[in-house]
Protein backbone atom coordinates (compact mmCIF):
# COMPACT_ATOMS: atom_id res chain seq x y z
CA UNK A 1 0.00 0.00 0.00
CA UNK A 2 2.84 2.38 0.94
CA UNK A 3 4.54 1.71 -2.40
CA UNK A 4 1.28 2.42 -4.18
CA UNK A 5 0.83 5.70 -2.33
CA UNK A 6 4.41 6.74 -3.07
CA UNK A 7 3.93 5.96 -6.74
CA UNK A 8 0.72 7.95 -6.83
CA UNK A 9 2.37 10.92 -5.12
CA UNK A 10 5.23 10.81 -7.62
CA UNK A 11 2.77 10.74 -10.50
CA UNK A 12 0.91 13.75 -9.12
CA UNK A 13 4.18 15.66 -8.64
CA UNK A 14 5.29 14.91 -12.20
CA UNK A 15 1.90 15.92 -13.55
CA UNK A 16 2.08 19.22 -11.66
CA UNK A 17 5.53 19.92 -13.08
CA UNK A 18 4.29 19.19 -16.57
CA UNK A 19 1.32 21.52 -16.10
CA UNK A 20 3.53 24.47 -15.05
CA UNK A 21 6.59 24.53 -17.31
CA UNK A 22 9.55 26.68 -16.24
CA UNK A 23 9.85 30.16 -17.72
CA UNK A 24 11.74 30.36 -21.00
CA UNK A 25 15.48 30.78 -20.78
CA UNK A 26 16.40 34.46 -20.55
CA UNK A 27 12.95 35.54 -19.32
CA UNK A 28 13.21 38.56 -17.03
CA UNK A 29 12.14 38.19 -13.42
CA UNK A 30 11.20 40.82 -10.86
CA UNK A 31 14.27 41.98 -8.94
CA UNK A 32 14.66 42.67 -5.21
CA UNK A 33 16.05 46.08 -4.32
CA UNK A 34 19.23 46.54 -2.33
CA UNK A 35 18.58 46.59 1.40
CA UNK A 36 19.37 50.31 1.74
CA UNK A 37 16.81 51.08 -0.97
CA UNK A 38 14.24 48.86 0.73
CA UNK A 39 14.72 50.75 4.00
CA UNK A 40 14.32 54.11 2.28
CA UNK A 41 11.20 52.92 0.45
CA UNK A 42 9.80 51.52 3.68
CA UNK A 43 10.18 54.93 5.34
CA UNK A 44 7.72 56.29 2.79
CA UNK A 45 5.38 53.29 2.72
CA UNK A 46 5.21 52.96 6.51
CA UNK A 47 4.33 56.62 7.06
CA UNK A 48 1.65 56.60 4.36
CA UNK A 49 0.15 53.36 5.70
CA UNK A 50 0.18 54.46 9.33
CA UNK A 51 -1.12 57.96 8.59
CA UNK A 52 -4.06 56.76 6.53
CA UNK A 53 -4.97 54.41 9.40
CA UNK A 54 -5.38 57.29 11.87
CA UNK A 55 -8.64 56.66 13.70
CA UNK A 56 -11.04 59.53 13.03
CA UNK A 57 -13.26 58.59 15.99
CA UNK A 58 -11.55 61.05 18.32
CA UNK A 59 -12.83 60.42 21.82
CA UNK A 60 -10.67 62.87 23.75
CA UNK A 61 -7.32 64.64 24.02
CA UNK A 62 -5.32 61.41 24.17
CA UNK A 63 -6.71 60.32 20.80
CA UNK A 64 -5.85 63.70 19.27
CA UNK A 65 -2.30 63.48 20.61
CA UNK A 66 -1.95 59.98 19.17
CA UNK A 67 -3.13 61.18 15.78
CA UNK A 68 -0.57 63.98 15.84
CA UNK A 69 2.14 61.53 16.81
CA UNK A 70 1.42 59.45 13.72
CA UNK A 71 0.87 62.38 11.37
CA UNK A 72 4.14 64.03 12.39
CA UNK A 73 6.24 60.86 12.17
CA UNK A 74 8.23 61.64 9.06
CA UNK A 75 11.39 63.52 8.31
CA UNK A 76 11.00 65.46 5.02
CA UNK A 77 14.48 64.55 3.76
CA UNK A 78 13.90 60.88 4.52
CA UNK A 79 10.50 60.98 2.84
CA UNK A 80 11.97 62.67 -0.24
CA UNK A 81 14.43 59.80 -0.61
CA UNK A 82 11.68 57.34 0.29
CA UNK A 83 9.41 58.37 -2.59
CA UNK A 84 12.22 57.83 -5.10
CA UNK A 85 13.14 54.49 -3.55
CA UNK A 86 9.47 53.44 -3.53
CA UNK A 87 9.21 54.26 -7.24
CA UNK A 88 12.35 52.18 -7.81
CA UNK A 89 10.99 49.14 -5.94
CA UNK A 90 7.75 49.38 -7.94
CA UNK A 91 9.65 49.58 -11.26
CA UNK A 92 11.70 46.52 -10.31
CA UNK A 93 8.48 44.48 -10.32
CA UNK A 94 8.05 45.22 -14.04
CA UNK A 95 9.62 42.40 -16.06
CA UNK A 96 9.62 44.38 -19.31
CA UNK A 97 11.65 47.14 -17.72
CA UNK A 98 14.06 44.69 -16.08
CA UNK A 99 14.64 42.94 -19.40
CA UNK A 100 15.20 46.27 -21.15
CA UNK A 101 17.81 47.36 -18.62
CA UNK A 102 19.70 44.10 -18.96
CA UNK A 103 19.71 44.45 -22.72
CA UNK A 104 20.86 48.08 -22.62
CA UNK A 105 23.52 47.36 -20.01
CA UNK A 106 25.48 44.86 -22.04
CA UNK A 107 28.09 47.47 -22.99
CA UNK A 108 29.08 47.84 -19.33
CA UNK A 109 28.83 51.66 -19.39
CA UNK A 110 25.18 52.18 -18.57
CA UNK A 111 25.62 52.47 -14.78
CA UNK A 112 28.17 55.25 -15.16
CA UNK A 113 25.88 57.18 -17.51
CA UNK A 114 22.88 56.82 -15.21
CA UNK A 115 24.73 58.16 -12.18
CA UNK A 116 25.72 61.24 -14.20
CA UNK A 117 22.36 61.59 -15.98
CA UNK A 118 19.54 59.79 -14.13
CA UNK A 119 17.01 61.17 -16.62
CA UNK A 120 18.49 58.81 -19.24
CA UNK A 121 16.65 56.00 -17.46
CA UNK A 122 13.43 57.18 -19.11
CA UNK A 123 14.90 56.34 -22.53
CA UNK A 124 15.78 52.73 -21.73
CA UNK A 125 13.87 49.86 -23.37
CA UNK A 126 10.79 49.12 -21.27
CA UNK A 127 11.08 52.43 -19.38
CA UNK A 128 7.51 53.44 -20.23
CA UNK A 129 6.25 50.21 -18.69
CA UNK A 130 8.35 50.62 -15.53
CA UNK A 131 7.36 54.27 -15.19
CA UNK A 132 3.66 53.47 -15.56
CA UNK A 133 3.93 50.99 -12.71
CA UNK A 134 5.88 53.42 -10.51
CA UNK A 135 3.42 56.22 -11.32
CA UNK A 136 0.50 54.04 -10.24
CA UNK A 137 2.22 52.93 -7.03
CA UNK A 138 2.88 56.51 -5.89
CA UNK A 139 -0.55 57.71 -7.00
CA UNK A 140 -2.31 54.98 -5.00
CA UNK A 141 -0.46 55.98 -1.86
CA UNK A 142 -1.22 59.67 -2.30
CA UNK A 143 -4.90 59.21 -3.03
CA UNK A 144 -5.44 56.77 -0.16
CA UNK A 145 -3.93 59.16 2.38
CA UNK A 146 -5.88 62.08 0.95
CA UNK A 147 -9.13 60.18 1.44
CA UNK A 148 -8.25 59.55 5.09
CA UNK A 149 -7.27 63.18 5.55
CA UNK A 150 -10.60 64.34 4.19
CA UNK A 151 -12.40 62.17 6.75
CA UNK A 152 -10.33 63.60 9.61
CA UNK A 153 -10.90 67.13 8.35
CA UNK A 154 -14.66 66.54 8.38
CA UNK A 155 -14.44 65.31 11.96
CA UNK A 156 -12.59 68.49 12.99
CA UNK A 157 -15.91 70.26 12.37
CA UNK A 158 -18.37 67.63 13.59
CA UNK A 159 -16.48 67.00 16.86
CA UNK A 160 -17.03 70.57 18.00
CA UNK A 161 -20.33 69.67 19.63
CA UNK A 162 -18.35 67.63 22.20
CA UNK A 163 -17.25 69.74 25.16
CA UNK A 164 -13.75 68.26 25.44
CA UNK A 165 -12.88 69.36 21.87
CA UNK A 166 -13.46 73.03 22.78
CA UNK A 167 -10.99 72.96 25.65
CA UNK A 168 -7.74 74.79 24.88
CA UNK A 169 -4.69 72.53 24.68
CA UNK A 170 -2.76 72.92 27.95
CA UNK A 171 0.92 73.81 27.50
CA UNK A 172 0.58 74.10 23.73
CA UNK A 173 4.25 75.07 23.45
CA UNK A 174 5.33 71.72 24.94
CA UNK A 175 2.96 69.93 22.56
CA UNK A 176 4.60 71.63 19.57
CA UNK A 177 8.04 70.72 20.90
CA UNK A 178 7.00 67.06 21.12
CA UNK A 179 5.71 67.11 17.55
CA UNK A 180 9.02 68.55 16.33
CA UNK A 181 10.94 65.87 18.21
CA UNK A 182 8.80 63.15 16.62
CA UNK A 183 9.44 64.65 13.19
CA UNK A 184 13.20 64.79 13.62
CA UNK A 185 13.33 61.17 14.81
CA UNK A 186 12.08 60.00 11.41
CA UNK A 187 11.56 56.39 10.39
CA UNK A 188 12.77 53.42 12.38
CA UNK A 189 12.26 49.97 10.80
CA UNK A 190 9.98 47.53 12.59
CA UNK A 191 9.37 43.86 12.00
CA UNK A 192 7.21 43.19 8.96
CA UNK A 193 7.89 46.46 7.14
CA UNK A 194 9.85 44.78 4.36
CA UNK A 195 6.98 42.38 3.64
CA UNK A 196 4.46 45.22 3.76
CA UNK A 197 6.55 47.18 1.27
CA UNK A 198 6.52 44.40 -1.31
CA UNK A 199 2.85 43.71 -0.69
CA UNK A 200 2.11 47.36 -1.46
CA UNK A 201 4.03 47.44 -4.75
CA UNK A 202 2.79 44.01 -5.83
CA UNK A 203 -0.67 45.45 -6.46
CA UNK A 204 0.54 46.38 -9.94
CA UNK A 205 -1.61 48.67 -12.00
CA UNK A 206 -0.36 51.31 -14.40
CA UNK A 207 -0.78 55.03 -14.77
CA UNK A 208 0.23 56.60 -18.05
CA UNK A 209 1.88 59.91 -18.73
CA UNK A 210 5.47 61.14 -18.78
CA UNK A 211 7.73 60.17 -15.92
CA UNK A 212 7.96 62.83 -13.23
CA UNK A 213 11.41 63.77 -11.86
CA UNK A 214 10.79 61.46 -8.89
CA UNK A 215 9.81 58.55 -11.11
CA UNK A 216 12.73 59.22 -13.49
CA UNK A 217 15.14 58.99 -10.60
CA UNK A 218 13.33 55.92 -9.34
CA UNK A 219 13.86 54.28 -12.72
CA UNK A 220 17.58 55.13 -12.58
CA UNK A 221 17.87 53.64 -9.09
CA UNK A 222 16.03 50.52 -10.26
CA UNK A 223 18.26 50.21 -13.32
CA UNK A 224 21.40 50.44 -11.18
CA UNK A 225 19.99 47.65 -9.02
CA UNK A 226 19.39 45.44 -12.06
CA UNK A 227 22.96 46.12 -13.21
CA UNK A 228 24.36 45.12 -9.83
CA UNK A 229 25.43 48.69 -9.00
CA UNK A 230 22.78 49.54 -6.43
CA UNK A 231 25.42 50.96 -4.15
CA UNK A 232 25.82 53.88 -6.54
CA UNK A 233 22.19 54.91 -6.16
CA UNK A 234 22.58 56.92 -2.95
CA UNK A 235 23.40 60.11 -4.83
CA UNK A 236 20.13 59.86 -6.78
CA UNK A 237 17.79 59.79 -3.78
CA UNK A 238 16.89 63.47 -3.86
CA UNK A 239 14.57 65.65 -5.92
CA UNK A 240 14.35 69.37 -5.02
CA UNK A 241 10.69 70.09 -5.83
CA UNK A 242 9.36 67.06 -3.99
CA UNK A 243 11.66 67.77 -1.08
CA UNK A 244 10.38 71.35 -0.89
CA UNK A 245 6.77 70.12 -1.02
CA UNK A 246 7.35 67.91 2.01
CA UNK A 247 9.27 70.56 3.95
CA UNK A 248 6.51 73.12 3.37
CA UNK A 249 3.89 70.61 4.54
CA UNK A 250 5.81 70.03 7.75
CA UNK A 251 6.39 73.76 8.36
CA UNK A 252 2.68 74.38 7.79
CA UNK A 253 1.90 71.74 10.42
CA UNK A 254 4.15 73.49 12.92
CA UNK A 255 2.66 76.91 12.16
CA UNK A 256 -0.89 75.60 12.38
CA UNK A 257 -0.25 73.99 15.76
CA UNK A 258 1.54 77.11 17.01
CA UNK A 259 -1.60 79.16 16.41
CA UNK A 260 -4.17 76.50 17.34
CA UNK A 261 -6.24 76.84 20.47
CA UNK A 262 -8.81 74.12 21.28
CA UNK A 263 -8.39 70.44 20.48
CA UNK A 264 -10.64 70.53 17.42
CA UNK A 265 -8.16 72.92 15.83
CA UNK A 266 -5.37 70.39 16.43
CA UNK A 267 -7.49 67.84 14.56
CA UNK A 268 -7.83 70.30 11.69
CA UNK A 269 -4.06 70.88 11.61
CA UNK A 270 -3.48 67.13 11.53
CA UNK A 271 -5.90 66.63 8.64
CA UNK A 272 -4.67 69.50 6.49
CA UNK A 273 -0.94 69.50 7.10
CA UNK A 274 -0.15 66.10 8.60
CA UNK A 275 -2.17 64.08 6.09
CA UNK A 276 -3.56 65.93 3.07
CA UNK A 277 -0.48 68.00 2.24
CA UNK A 278 1.94 65.03 2.34
CA UNK A 279 -0.58 63.08 0.28
CA UNK A 280 -0.51 65.83 -2.35
CA UNK A 281 3.30 65.64 -2.44
CA UNK A 282 3.08 61.92 -3.22
CA UNK A 283 0.39 62.46 -5.85
CA UNK A 284 2.47 65.14 -7.53
CA UNK A 285 5.51 62.86 -7.40
CA UNK A 286 3.52 60.39 -9.50
CA UNK A 287 3.20 63.01 -12.25
CA UNK A 288 -0.40 63.96 -11.45
CA UNK A 289 -1.32 67.64 -10.99
CA UNK A 290 -1.10 68.70 -7.37
CA UNK A 291 -4.40 69.33 -5.61
CA UNK A 292 -5.26 72.70 -4.11
CA UNK A 293 -6.23 72.06 -0.52
CA UNK A 294 -9.72 73.31 0.31
CA UNK A 295 -9.99 74.85 3.74
Buried (B, 14 or more C-beta within 10 A) or exposed (E): EEEEEEEEEEEEEEEEEEEEEEEEEEEBEBBBBBEBBBBBBBBBBBBBBBBBEBEBEBEEBEBBBEBBBBBBBBBBBBBBBBBBBBBBBBBBBBBBBBBBBBEBBEEEEBBEBBBEEBEBBBEBBBBBBBBBBBBBBBBBBBBBBBEBBBBBBEBBEEBBEBEBBBBEBEEBEEBBEBBBEBBEEBBEEEEEBBEEBBEBBEEEEBBEBEBBBBBBBBBBBBBBBBBEBBEBBBEBBBBEEBBEBBBBBBEBBBEBBEEBEBBBBBBBBBBBBBBBBBBBBBBBBBBBEEBEBEE
